[in-house]
Amino acid sequence: DTTIIYVTQNQAEAMTMSDRIAVLNKGELQQIAPPLTCYNQPANRFVAGFIGSPSMNFFDATVGDDTLDAN
């Protein structure tokens, strides 16, 4: 087995070339996992926004008993 560290900001490139990817935010490790795990089960909002293609839209909402109100 050979380990190669390849640094890129191109998400498509990282997703297709790797067995595992590490997502960093300002030098802090956010998630390390197989590409599809990062895409389908992001560890946090940063990973979701970074890996998502097209980019995800985030909005604030309030959950009630039978309602969901977008703020």
N, CA, C and O atoms as CSV, one atom per row, in Angstrom:
chain,resi,resn,atom,element,x,y,z
A,1,ASP,N,N,0.826,-1.180,0.000
A,1,ASP,CA,C,0.000,0.000,0.000
A,1,ASP,C,C,0.874,1.249,0.000
A,1,ASP,O,O,1.930,1.296,0.631
A,2,THR,N,N,0.407,2.245,-0.719
A,2,THR,CA,C,1.101,3.521,-0.792
A,2,THR,C,C,0.167,4.626,-0.329
A,2,THR,O,O,-0.994,4.674,-0.735
A,3,THR,N,N,0.665,5.502,0.509
A,3,THR,CA,C,-0.113,6.648,0.966
A,3,THR,C,C,0.387,7.893,0.253
A,3,THR,O,O,1.587,8.166,0.213
A,4,ILE,N,N,-0.551,8.640,-0.308
A,4,ILE,CA,C,-0.220,9.895,-0.977
A,4,ILE,C,C,-1.095,10.985,-0.381
A,4,ILE,O,O,-2.306,10.809,-0.250
A,5,ILE,N,N,-0.495,12.100,-0.022
A,5,ILE,CA,C,-1.259,13.261,0.437
A,5,ILE,C,C,-1.332,14.234,-0.726
A,5,ILE,O,O,-0.308,14.692,-1.234
A,6,TYR,N,N,-2.544,14.542,-1.140
A,6,TYR,CA,C,-2.781,15.422,-2.284
A,6,TYR,C,C,-3.663,16.559,-1.800
A,6,TYR,O,O,-4.759,16.314,-1.297
A,7,VAL,N,N,-3.217,17.774,-1.940
A,7,VAL,CA,C,-3.952,18.935,-1.442
A,7,VAL,C,C,-4.640,19.633,-2.608
A,7,VAL,O,O,-4.004,19.964,-3.608
A,8,THR,N,N,-5.959,19.854,-2.470
A,8,THR,CA,C,-6.721,20.539,-3.506
A,8,THR,C,C,-7.931,21.221,-2.888
A,8,THR,O,O,-8.436,20.789,-1.852
A,9,GLN,N,N,-8.389,22.280,-3.522
A,9,GLN,CA,C,-9.662,22.898,-3.138
A,9,GLN,C,C,-10.755,22.487,-4.111
A,9,GLN,O,O,-11.898,22.928,-3.990
A,10,ASN,N,N,-10.408,21.647,-5.070
A,10,ASN,CA,C,-11.365,21.177,-6.062
A,10,ASN,C,C,-12.077,19.948,-5.505
A,10,ASN,O,O,-11.507,18.857,-5.464
A,11,GLN,N,N,-13.324,20.130,-5.078
A,11,GLN,CA,C,-14.057,19.047,-4.444
A,11,GLN,C,C,-14.255,17.857,-5.370
A,11,GLN,O,O,-14.126,16.714,-4.932
A,12,ALA,N,N,-14.565,18.097,-6.638
A,12,ALA,CA,C,-14.782,16.996,-7.584
A,12,ALA,C,C,-13.514,16.163,-7.737
A,12,ALA,O,O,-13.572,14.934,-7.798
A,13,GLU,N,N,-12.385,16.832,-7.797
A,13,GLU,CA,C,-11.104,16.144,-7.907
A,13,GLU,C,C,-10.856,15.277,-6.671
A,13,GLU,O,O,-10.460,14.118,-6.793
A,14,ALA,N,N,-11.087,15.830,-5.500
A,14,ALA,CA,C,-10.882,15.084,-4.260
A,14,ALA,C,C,-11.826,13.889,-4.169
A,14,ALA,O,O,-11.427,12.811,-3.728
A,15,MET,N,N,-13.062,14.076,-4.582
A,15,MET,CA,C,-14.060,13.004,-4.489
A,15,MET,C,C,-13.719,11.836,-5.414
A,15,MET,O,O,-13.975,10.683,-5.065
A,16,THR,N,N,-13.153,12.112,-6.571
A,16,THR,CA,C,-12.903,11.050,-7.545
A,16,THR,C,C,-11.542,10.383,-7.390
A,16,THR,O,O,-11.364,9.248,-7.833
A,17,MET,N,N,-10.587,11.055,-6.776
A,17,MET,CA,C,-9.222,10.527,-6.710
A,17,MET,C,C,-8.899,9.785,-5.420
A,17,MET,O,O,-7.850,9.145,-5.337
A,18,SER,N,N,-9.753,9.847,-4.423
A,18,SER,CA,C,-9.323,9.401,-3.099
A,18,SER,C,C,-10.165,8.270,-2.523
A,18,SER,O,O,-11.324,8.068,-2.887
A,19,ASP,N,N,-9.531,7.540,-1.608
A,19,ASP,CA,C,-10.237,6.549,-0.798
A,19,ASP,C,C,-10.796,7.207,0.458
A,19,ASP,O,O,-11.865,6.842,0.947
A,20,ARG,N,N,-10.050,8.185,0.969
A,20,ARG,CA,C,-10.489,8.964,2.131
A,20,ARG,C,C,-10.085,10.405,1.904
A,20,ARG,O,O,-9.056,10.686,1.290
A,21,ILE,N,N,-10.909,11.321,2.409
A,21,ILE,CA,C,-10.565,12.736,2.328
A,21,ILE,C,C,-10.607,13.342,3.723
A,21,ILE,O,O,-11.349,12.891,4.596
A,22,ALA,N,N,-9.802,14.364,3.909
A,22,ALA,CA,C,-9.796,15.127,5.154
A,22,ALA,C,C,-10.236,16.543,4.807
A,22,ALA,O,O,-9.692,17.169,3.897
A,23,VAL,N,N,-11.216,17.035,5.533
A,23,VAL,CA,C,-11.710,18.396,5.319
A,23,VAL,C,C,-11.192,19.255,6.463
A,23,VAL,O,O,-11.438,18.967,7.634
A,24,LEU,N,N,-10.473,20.312,6.107
A,24,LEU,CA,C,-9.910,21.234,7.091
A,24,LEU,C,C,-10.589,22.584,6.979
A,24,LEU,O,O,-10.949,23.015,5.884
A,25,ASN,N,N,-10.766,23.250,8.107
A,25,ASN,CA,C,-11.273,24.615,8.155
A,25,ASN,C,C,-10.322,25.431,9.014
A,25,ASN,O,O,-10.257,25.242,10.229
A,26,LYS,N,N,-9.589,26.334,8.386
A,26,LYS,CA,C,-8.611,27.174,9.086
A,26,LYS,C,C,-7.627,26.320,9.881
A,26,LYS,O,O,-7.268,26.656,11.010
A,27,GLY,N,N,-7.195,25.207,9.276
A,27,GLY,CA,C,-6.216,24.333,9.902
A,27,GLY,C,C,-6.787,23.338,10.887
A,27,GLY,O,O,-6.037,22.530,11.435
A,28,GLU,N,N,-8.079,23.366,11.131
A,28,GLU,CA,C,-8.709,22.439,12.070
A,28,GLU,C,C,-9.438,21.341,11.304
A,28,GLU,O,O,-10.259,21.613,10.428
A,29,LEU,N,N,-9.119,20.090,11.653
A,29,LEU,CA,C,-9.734,18.945,10.997
A,29,LEU,C,C,-11.221,18.883,11.320
A,29,LEU,O,O,-11.608,18.854,12.488
A,30,GLN,N,N,-12.043,18.861,10.292
A,30,GLN,CA,C,-13.493,18.806,10.464
A,30,GLN,C,C,-14.023,17.384,10.287
A,30,GLN,O,O,-14.905,16.951,11.029
A,31,GLN,N,N,-13.486,16.656,9.303
A,31,GLN,CA,C,-13.935,15.286,9.054
A,31,GLN,C,C,-12.899,14.574,8.207
A,31,GLN,O,O,-12.303,15.161,7.303
A,32,ILE,N,N,-12.693,13.300,8.512
A,32,ILE,CA,C,-11.884,12.435,7.666
A,32,ILE,C,C,-12.685,11.164,7.458
A,32,ILE,O,O,-13.052,10.481,8.414
A,33,ALA,N,N,-12.950,10.856,6.190
A,33,ALA,CA,C,-13.829,9.731,5.866
A,33,ALA,C,C,-13.763,9.468,4.365
A,33,ALA,O,O,-13.186,10.257,3.617
A,34,PRO,N,N,-14.354,8.358,3.928
A,34,PRO,CA,C,-14.479,8.159,2.480
A,34,PRO,C,C,-15.290,9.296,1.864
A,34,PRO,O,O,-16.154,9.868,2.529
A,35,PRO,N,N,-15.024,9.627,0.609
A,35,PRO,CA,C,-15.700,10.763,-0.024
A,35,PRO,C,C,-17.225,10.725,0.068
A,35,PRO,O,O,-17.845,11.739,0.388
A,36,LEU,N,N,-17.833,9.583,-0.204
A,36,LEU,CA,C,-19.297,9.520,-0.161
A,36,LEU,C,C,-19.845,9.697,1.247
A,36,LEU,O,O,-20.960,10.193,1.415
A,37,THR,N,N,-19.086,9.302,2.255
A,37,THR,CA,C,-19.515,9.538,3.636
A,37,THR,C,C,-19.513,11.032,3.936
A,37,THR,O,O,-20.448,11.542,4.552
A,38,CYS,N,N,-18.473,11.732,3.506
A,38,CYS,CA,C,-18.432,13.187,3.711
A,38,CYS,C,C,-19.578,13.870,2.978
A,38,CYS,O,O,-20.142,14.844,3.478
A,39,TYR,N,N,-19.923,13.373,1.808
A,39,TYR,CA,C,-20.999,13.972,1.009
A,39,TYR,C,C,-22.373,13.656,1.594
A,39,TYR,O,O,-23.208,14.549,1.739
A,40,ASN,N,N,-22.611,12.384,1.933
A,40,ASN,CA,C,-23.937,11.959,2.401
A,40,ASN,C,C,-24.149,12.145,3.895
A,40,ASN,O,O,-25.285,12.295,4.344
A,41,GLN,N,N,-23.070,12.138,4.672
A,41,GLN,CA,C,-23.174,12.268,6.129
A,41,GLN,C,C,-22.114,13.244,6.636
A,41,GLN,O,O,-21.204,12.845,7.363
A,42,PRO,N,N,-22.223,14.513,6.259
A,42,PRO,CA,C,-21.210,15.481,6.701
A,42,PRO,C,C,-21.204,15.607,8.221
A,42,PRO,O,O,-22.250,15.555,8.868
A,43,ALA,N,N,-20.013,15.772,8.774
A,43,ALA,CA,C,-19.862,15.847,10.228
A,43,ALA,C,C,-20.452,17.122,10.809
A,43,ALA,O,O,-20.877,17.142,11.964
A,44,ASN,N,N,-20.481,18.187,10.013
A,44,ASN,CA,C,-20.998,19.454,10.517
A,44,ASN,C,C,-21.399,20.348,9.342
A,44,ASN,O,O,-21.287,19.960,8.179
A,45,ARG,N,N,-21.856,21.523,9.665
A,45,ARG,CA,C,-22.346,22.458,8.651
A,45,ARG,C,C,-21.235,22.904,7.693
A,45,ARG,O,O,-21.477,23.087,6.500
A,46,PHE,N,N,-20.033,23.075,8.213
A,46,PHE,CA,C,-18.932,23.483,7.345
A,46,PHE,C,C,-18.675,22.433,6.272
A,46,PHE,O,O,-18.560,22.766,5.092
A,47,VAL,N,N,-18.585,21.172,6.671
A,47,VAL,CA,C,-18.337,20.096,5.703
A,47,VAL,C,C,-19.472,20.032,4.691
A,47,VAL,O,O,-19.228,19.868,3.496
A,48,ALA,N,N,-20.700,20.159,5.153
A,48,ALA,CA,C,-21.856,20.126,4.247
A,48,ALA,C,C,-21.771,21.237,3.213
A,48,ALA,O,O,-22.029,21.005,2.032
A,49,GLY,N,N,-21.417,22.429,3.640
A,49,GLY,CA,C,-21.327,23.554,2.721
A,49,GLY,C,C,-20.133,23.470,1.788
A,49,GLY,O,O,-20.199,23.926,0.646
A,50,PHE,N,N,-19.046,22.891,2.267
A,50,PHE,CA,C,-17.827,22.808,1.462
A,50,PHE,C,C,-17.917,21.702,0.417
A,50,PHE,O,O,-17.519,21.899,-0.731
A,51,ILE,N,N,-18.435,20.547,0.804
A,51,ILE,CA,C,-18.484,19.386,-0.089
A,51,ILE,C,C,-19.676,19.457,-1.031
A,51,ILE,O,O,-19.596,18.965,-2.156
A,52,GLY,N,N,-20.770,20.052,-0.601
A,52,GLY,CA,C,-21.994,20.070,-1.403
A,52,GLY,C,C,-21.792,20.637,-2.796
A,52,GLY,O,O,-21.126,21.657,-2.970
A,53,SER,N,N,-22.367,19.973,-3.785
A,53,SER,CA,C,-22.264,20.444,-5.161
A,53,SER,C,C,-23.566,20.134,-5.878
A,53,SER,O,O,-23.860,18.962,-6.112
A,54,PRO,N,N,-24.346,21.123,-6.231
A,54,PRO,CA,C,-24.072,22.545,-6.054
A,54,PRO,C,C,-24.096,22.925,-4.573
A,54,PRO,O,O,-24.551,22.150,-3.732
A,55,SER,N,N,-23.611,24.103,-4.272
A,55,SER,CA,C,-23.543,24.554,-2.881
A,55,SER,C,C,-24.902,24.484,-2.215
A,55,SER,O,O,-25.933,24.736,-2.838
A,56,MET,N,N,-24.883,24.136,-0.931
A,56,MET,CA,C,-26.123,24.056,-0.160
A,56,MET,C,C,-26.596,25.449,0.218
A,56,MET,O,O,-25.795,26.372,0.366
A,57,ASN,N,N,-27.888,25.587,0.370
A,57,ASN,CA,C,-28.482,26.811,0.892
A,57,ASN,C,C,-28.849,26.563,2.348
A,57,ASN,O,O,-29.494,25.562,2.661
A,58,PHE,N,N,-28.451,27.451,3.229
A,58,PHE,CA,C,-28.769,27.343,4.646
A,58,PHE,C,C,-29.709,28.472,5.031
A,58,PHE,O,O,-29.580,29.587,4.527
A,59,PHE,N,N,-30.645,28.194,5.912
A,59,PHE,CA,C,-31.529,29.229,6.427
A,59,PHE,C,C,-31.917,28.874,7.849
A,59,PHE,O,O,-31.884,27.708,8.241
A,60,ASP,N,N,-32.285,29.896,8.621
A,60,ASP,CA,C,-32.737,29.693,9.989
A,60,ASP,C,C,-34.211,29.333,9.973
A,60,ASP,O,O,-34.971,29.828,9.141
A,61,ALA,N,N,-34.610,28.469,10.894
A,61,ALA,CA,C,-36.011,28.064,10.989
A,61,ALA,C,C,-36.347,27.768,12.441
A,61,ALA,O,O,-35.475,27.441,13.246
A,62,THR,N,N,-37.620,27.888,12.754
A,62,THR,CA,C,-38.128,27.575,14.078
A,62,THR,C,C,-39.092,26.405,13.949
A,62,THR,O,O,-40.008,26.432,13.127
A,63,VAL,N,N,-38.881,25.380,14.763
A,63,VAL,CA,C,-39.735,24.197,14.725
A,63,VAL,C,C,-40.778,24.314,15.825
A,63,VAL,O,O,-40.442,24.485,16.997
A,64,GLY,N,N,-42.052,24.220,15.436
A,64,GLY,CA,C,-43.152,24.207,16.391
A,64,GLY,C,C,-43.708,22.804,16.503
A,64,GLY,O,O,-43.139,21.861,15.954
A,65,ASP,N,N,-44.829,22.656,17.218
A,65,ASP,CA,C,-45.440,21.336,17.378
A,65,ASP,C,C,-45.792,20.719,16.027
A,65,ASP,O,O,-45.471,19.560,15.766
A,66,ASP,N,N,-46.444,21.488,15.180
A,66,ASP,CA,C,-46.854,20.994,13.864
A,66,ASP,C,C,-46.420,21.934,12.749
A,66,ASP,O,O,-46.985,21.897,11.656
A,67,THR,N,N,-45.428,22.774,13.008
A,67,THR,CA,C,-45.045,23.781,12.019
A,67,THR,C,C,-43.531,23.879,11.878
A,67,THR,O,O,-42.772,23.466,12.754
A,68,LEU,N,N,-43.132,24.428,10.770
A,68,LEU,CA,C,-41.744,24.789,10.526
A,68,LEU,C,C,-41.778,26.168,9.900
A,68,LEU,O,O,-42.246,26.330,8.773
A,69,ASP,N,N,-41.284,27.166,10.624
A,69,ASP,CA,C,-41.313,28.546,10.150
A,69,ASP,C,C,-39.911,28.981,9.745
A,69,ASP,O,O,-38.988,28.987,10.559
A,70,ALA,N,N,-39.765,29.344,8.474
A,70,ALA,CA,C,-38.487,29.872,7.994
A,70,ALA,C,C,-38.380,31.328,8.424
A,70,ALA,O,O,-39.313,32.110,8.244
A,71,ASN,N,N,-37.239,31.682,8.992
A,71,ASN,CA,C,-37.030,33.051,9.470
A,71,ASN,C,C,-36.395,33.891,8.397
A,71,ASN,O,O,-36.140,35.076,8.611
